[in-house]
Amino acid sequence: MDGLSVVIVGILGLIVGSFLNVVVYRVPRGESVVSPPSTCPNCGARIAPRDNVPVLSWLVLRGRCRNCQESISARYPVVEAITGLLFAGVALRFRIAVDAPTGILVGSVLVVVLFLFFASVSVALAGIDIDIHRLPNFIVLPSYAVAIVLMVAASIAANDYSLLLPAAIGGAALFAAYLLMALVYPGGMGFGDVKLAGVIGLLLGFMGWGELIVGAFSAFLLGGLFGIALLVSRRANRRSGIPFGPWMLAGAWVGIFFGDRVWNGYLGLFGLA
């Protein structure tokens, strides 16, 4: 993709991020994400289209409701910005050669769609897990079907099935590893994490062994560093519950964006690359 395409995909991400704010707020409450239209949680006034422009509207309104002047959490533009950056990152990471043969072109587009979908799921699940320490089946379980369908379709289009086996192994391996941890230490790992691990393993395995290993390890590295920071700052103790889903997802994106280079660099230290 050229620079303009990356910008367009990033803007699409901002728009999707605005919708994900609705998902994060309503799904835990069992509410529809389609209706009613968004309103101010304080005064109930409907959010006008001009006040629903991702990031920009929040800045123009200085983080306040136009109707009642109640503060609007900075989380809303942050979610939109993160989604936009992830979408742009996917467009950069999976460049599409428009002059490629039709099958390869279609396969490449499907891979981009796959990881844009995962970007959306990542933001929604991270936000919900931070709020209620739960990863809802409503989002996690359908992700298996979507990921598998898109991976198989991309492989058929490109006539290249070599990555389906690593994807299956990655999904099964991470699911089994997290399941074992949940059984051994129930207080530290929930079954929502186990189910999410399978999705992450599928996607990382589909990219390659380096991405799978680096992405899986990065979750524990990032989560561990965050936990240490909380302990040192005395904002948590050893018994505090810290949601691990966001760190699983952050680690997955480290693997997606940097896994191949990190893994090859690591192997190079031992002359194995």
C-alpha positions as CSV (number, residue, x, y, z in Angstrom):
1,M,0.0,0.0,0.0
2,D,1.2,3.6,-0.7
3,G,1.1,6.4,1.8
4,L,-2.3,7.6,0.9
5,S,-3.8,4.1,1.3
6,V,-2.2,3.8,4.8
7,V,-3.8,7.2,5.8
8,I,-7.2,6.1,4.5
9,V,-7.0,2.8,6.4
10,G,-5.9,4.8,9.5
11,I,-8.9,7.1,9.2
12,L,-11.1,4.0,8.8
13,G,-9.6,2.8,12.1
14,L,-10.6,6.1,13.8
15,I,-14.2,5.5,12.7
16,V,-14.1,1.9,13.8
17,G,-12.6,3.0,17.1
18,S,-15.6,5.3,17.7
19,F,-17.9,2.3,17.3
20,L,-15.6,0.2,19.6
21,N,-16.2,2.7,22.4
22,V,-19.9,1.8,22.2
23,V,-19.0,-1.9,22.2
24,V,-16.8,-1.6,25.3
25,Y,-19.5,0.3,27.2
26,R,-22.6,-1.7,26.1
27,V,-21.5,-5.3,25.7
28,P,-20.7,-5.9,29.4
29,R,-24.2,-4.4,30.2
30,G,-26.0,-6.7,27.8
31,E,-27.1,-3.7,25.7
32,S,-27.4,-3.5,21.9
33,V,-24.4,-2.0,20.2
34,V,-26.7,-0.7,17.3
35,S,-29.5,1.1,19.1
36,P,-30.3,3.5,20.7
37,P,-27.9,6.2,19.3
38,S,-25.1,7.4,21.6
39,T,-26.1,9.8,24.3
40,C,-24.4,11.7,27.1
41,P,-24.3,9.4,30.1
42,N,-24.9,12.5,32.4
43,C,-27.8,14.5,30.8
44,G,-29.0,11.9,28.2
45,A,-28.7,14.3,25.3
46,R,-28.2,12.6,22.0
47,I,-24.7,13.0,20.5
48,A,-25.0,15.1,17.3
49,P,-23.0,13.9,14.3
50,R,-20.8,17.0,14.4
51,D,-19.8,16.0,18.0
52,N,-19.1,12.4,17.0
53,V,-16.1,12.9,14.8
54,P,-13.3,10.6,16.2
55,V,-10.7,12.4,18.3
56,L,-11.4,15.8,16.7
57,S,-14.8,16.4,18.3
58,W,-13.4,15.6,21.8
59,L,-10.6,18.2,21.2
60,V,-12.9,20.8,19.9
61,L,-15.3,20.4,22.8
62,R,-12.4,20.3,25.2
63,G,-13.5,17.0,26.6
64,R,-17.0,18.2,27.7
65,C,-20.6,17.5,26.7
66,R,-21.9,20.4,24.5
67,N,-25.3,20.2,26.3
68,C,-24.4,19.9,30.0
69,Q,-20.7,20.6,30.1
70,E,-20.1,17.4,31.9
71,S,-16.5,16.0,31.4
72,I,-16.1,13.3,28.8
73,S,-13.4,10.7,29.6
74,A,-10.2,11.0,27.6
75,R,-10.6,7.3,27.1
76,Y,-12.9,7.8,24.2
77,P,-10.3,9.6,21.9
78,V,-7.6,7.3,23.2
79,V,-9.5,4.2,22.0
80,E,-10.2,5.9,18.7
81,A,-6.5,6.9,18.2
82,I,-5.2,3.4,19.2
83,T,-7.6,1.8,16.7
84,G,-6.5,4.2,14.0
85,L,-2.8,3.5,14.7
86,L,-3.4,-0.2,14.7
87,F,-5.2,-0.1,11.4
88,A,-2.5,2.1,9.8
89,G,0.1,-0.3,11.2
90,V,-1.6,-3.3,9.6
91,A,-1.7,-1.5,6.3
92,L,2.1,-0.9,6.6
93,R,2.9,-4.4,7.8
94,F,0.9,-6.2,5.1
95,R,1.6,-4.3,2.0
96,I,-0.6,-5.2,-1.0
97,A,1.1,-5.4,-4.4
98,V,-1.7,-4.3,-6.8
99,D,0.2,-5.7,-9.8
100,A,0.4,-9.2,-8.3
101,P,-1.4,-12.2,-9.9
102,T,-5.1,-12.2,-9.0
103,G,-5.0,-15.1,-6.6
104,I,-2.1,-13.6,-4.6
105,L,-3.8,-10.2,-4.6
106,V,-7.0,-11.6,-3.3
107,G,-5.2,-13.6,-0.7
108,S,-3.2,-10.5,0.5
109,V,-6.4,-8.5,0.8
110,L,-8.0,-11.2,2.9
111,V,-4.9,-11.3,5.2
112,V,-5.3,-7.5,5.7
113,V,-9.0,-7.9,6.5
114,L,-8.0,-10.7,9.0
115,F,-5.7,-8.5,10.9
116,L,-7.9,-5.4,10.8
117,F,-10.6,-7.6,12.3
118,F,-8.1,-8.7,15.0
119,A,-7.2,-5.0,15.6
120,S,-10.8,-4.3,16.3
121,V,-11.2,-7.3,18.6
122,S,-8.1,-6.4,20.4
123,V,-9.2,-2.9,21.3
124,A,-12.7,-4.1,22.3
125,L,-11.5,-6.9,24.5
126,A,-8.7,-4.9,26.1
127,G,-11.2,-2.2,27.1
128,I,-13.7,-4.6,28.5
129,D,-11.1,-6.6,30.4
130,I,-9.7,-3.4,32.0
131,D,-13.3,-2.4,33.1
132,I,-14.7,-5.7,34.4
133,H,-11.8,-8.2,34.3
134,R,-13.7,-10.4,31.8
135,L,-13.3,-11.4,28.2
136,P,-16.8,-12.0,26.9
137,N,-17.6,-15.1,24.8
138,F,-19.8,-12.9,22.7
139,I,-16.6,-11.5,21.1
140,V,-13.9,-14.2,21.7
141,L,-15.7,-17.3,20.4
142,P,-16.9,-15.9,17.0
143,S,-13.3,-14.7,16.5
144,Y,-12.3,-18.3,16.0
145,A,-14.7,-18.8,13.1
146,V,-13.8,-15.5,11.5
147,A,-10.1,-16.1,11.8
148,I,-10.3,-19.7,10.4
149,V,-12.5,-18.7,7.5
150,L,-10.3,-15.8,6.4
151,M,-7.1,-17.8,6.8
152,V,-8.4,-20.7,4.8
153,A,-9.9,-18.4,2.1
154,A,-6.6,-16.5,1.8
155,S,-4.7,-19.7,1.5
156,I,-7.1,-21.0,-1.2
157,A,-6.9,-17.7,-3.1
158,A,-3.1,-17.7,-3.1
159,N,-2.9,-21.5,-3.6
160,D,-0.5,-21.6,-0.6
161,Y,-1.5,-23.8,2.3
162,S,1.9,-23.8,4.1
163,L,0.8,-21.5,6.9
164,L,-2.3,-23.3,7.9
165,L,-0.4,-26.1,9.8
166,P,1.6,-23.6,11.9
167,A,-1.6,-21.7,12.6
168,A,-3.3,-24.8,13.9
169,I,-0.3,-25.7,16.0
170,G,0.0,-22.2,17.4
171,G,-3.6,-22.1,18.3
172,A,-3.6,-25.5,20.0
173,A,-0.2,-24.9,21.7
174,L,-1.2,-21.5,23.3
175,F,-4.7,-22.8,24.2
176,A,-3.1,-25.8,26.0
177,A,-0.4,-23.7,27.7
178,Y,-2.9,-21.3,29.1
179,L,-5.3,-24.0,30.1
180,L,-2.5,-25.7,32.1
181,M,-1.7,-22.4,33.8
182,A,-5.4,-21.9,34.6
183,L,-5.7,-25.3,36.1
184,V,-2.5,-25.1,38.1
185,Y,-3.1,-21.5,39.3
186,P,-6.8,-20.7,39.0
187,G,-6.5,-17.4,40.8
188,G,-4.0,-16.0,38.3
189,M,-5.4,-17.1,35.0
190,G,-9.0,-17.1,33.9
191,F,-10.7,-19.3,31.3
192,G,-11.4,-16.2,29.2
193,D,-7.6,-15.9,28.9
194,V,-7.5,-19.5,27.8
195,K,-10.0,-19.0,25.0
196,L,-8.3,-15.8,23.8
197,A,-5.0,-17.6,23.8
198,G,-6.3,-20.0,21.1
199,V,-7.3,-17.1,18.8
200,I,-3.9,-15.3,19.3
201,G,-2.0,-18.6,18.7
202,L,-3.9,-19.1,15.4
203,L,-3.1,-15.7,14.1
204,L,0.6,-15.6,15.2
205,G,1.1,-19.2,13.9
206,F,-0.3,-18.1,10.6
207,M,2.4,-15.5,10.4
208,G,5.3,-17.7,11.3
209,W,7.2,-19.4,14.1
210,G,9.1,-16.3,15.1
211,E,6.0,-14.2,15.4
212,L,4.4,-16.9,17.5
213,I,7.3,-17.3,19.9
214,V,7.9,-13.6,20.3
215,G,4.2,-12.7,20.6
216,A,3.6,-15.4,23.3
217,F,6.7,-14.4,25.3
218,S,6.0,-10.7,25.0
219,A,2.6,-11.0,26.8
220,F,4.4,-12.2,30.0
221,L,7.2,-9.7,29.7
222,L,4.9,-6.7,29.3
223,G,2.5,-8.0,31.9
224,G,5.3,-8.7,34.3
225,L,6.9,-5.3,33.9
226,F,3.5,-3.6,34.5
227,G,2.9,-5.7,37.6
228,I,6.4,-4.8,39.0
229,A,5.7,-1.1,38.3
230,L,2.4,-1.3,40.2
231,L,4.1,-3.0,43.2
232,V,7.0,-0.5,43.2
233,S,4.6,2.4,43.1
234,R,2.4,0.7,45.7
235,R,-0.6,1.0,43.5
236,A,-1.2,-2.8,43.9
237,N,-0.1,-5.6,46.2
238,R,0.7,-9.3,45.5
239,R,-3.0,-10.2,45.9
240,S,-4.3,-7.5,43.5
241,G,-6.2,-8.7,40.5
242,I,-4.6,-7.4,37.3
243,P,-6.4,-8.2,34.0
244,F,-4.0,-10.2,31.7
245,G,-6.0,-10.0,28.5
246,P,-4.7,-6.6,27.5
247,W,-1.1,-7.8,27.9
248,M,-1.8,-10.9,25.8
249,L,-3.1,-8.7,23.1
250,A,-0.3,-6.2,23.4
251,G,2.2,-9.1,23.2
252,A,0.4,-10.5,20.1
253,W,0.9,-7.1,18.4
254,V,4.5,-7.0,19.3
255,G,4.8,-10.4,17.6
256,I,2.8,-9.2,14.6
257,F,4.8,-6.1,14.0
258,F,8.3,-7.1,15.2
259,G,8.3,-10.8,15.8
260,D,10.2,-11.9,12.7
261,R,13.0,-9.4,13.2
262,V,13.3,-10.0,16.9
263,W,13.4,-13.8,16.4
264,N,16.0,-13.6,13.6
265,G,18.1,-11.2,15.6
266,Y,18.0,-13.5,18.6
267,L,19.0,-16.5,16.4
268,G,21.7,-14.4,14.9
269,L,23.3,-14.0,18.3
270,F,24.0,-17.7,18.3
271,G,24.9,-17.9,14.6
272,L,21.7,-19.7,13.8
273,A,20.0,-17.2,11.5
